[in-house]
Amino acid sequence: MNEAQNVSPAVDLALAFVERVQSGGDIQGLVTEDVQEEELPNRIFASGARRDLAAMRAGVERGKTIFAEQRYRVFRAFGDAAQAVLEIEWTGVLALPLGSLAKGATMRAACAFFFDVREGKIARVRHYDAFDPF
């Protein structure tokens, strides 16, 4: 998954978060109870989306039913003690048909993730997802 170098505690935490999402694991131990996720408008969420912890966890679970496999390839990672930025290529192999895509098709997106860390946990995630046409 990771081709980037870990350069700060926030980067380490952000990479652990991405690994946990990729594996379908529970993110709760990595984030604050009041964590907020903001997904900027994209091909799937035309108006963008905002999620709290419950919605983030539900999204990880929903991903397990939509995708047979998800991979996050990290190209760049940098940050300091309080923030991290990851440049990622996301791919997802569909477990079921989605729109014009057949089961087994691969979706791709170029992503930029921005993490804010408070007291050793992720307090905010903001991401831009540029999906390939589908």
C-alpha positions, 0 to 999 in steps of 0.5 A: 500500500505505502510507497511514502516515507513516514515523516511525522506522528501525524503521517504515521496516524494518517497512514494507519487510518488508510490501512484500516479503511483498506482492510475494512477494519474499525477506525474508532481507535484512530479518531477522536469521538467528535471526528469530522470527515468532509468529502469534496464534490466528485462524480459519486457525491455531486454535492460532497458529503460530511460525516461524523464518526458513526457515518464514517464507520458505516461507510467502511462497512458499506464499502465491504458490500460494494467492493470485493477489494480496495487498495490505496497506493500512497505516492506522497505523505508529509506533515508535522505533529498536528497535520498530514497530507497524503497523495493517493491512488485509490482502486476498488474492484466492484463486488456488484454492478454499479451504474454502467460498470459490471461486477469485477470492474475496477474503479480508480480515483486520484485523491488528496487527503488532509488530516488534522490531529488532536491529542494523538488522534485524527480529528478531521479528514478532508479529501478530494477524489478525482474519479476516472470516468465510469 
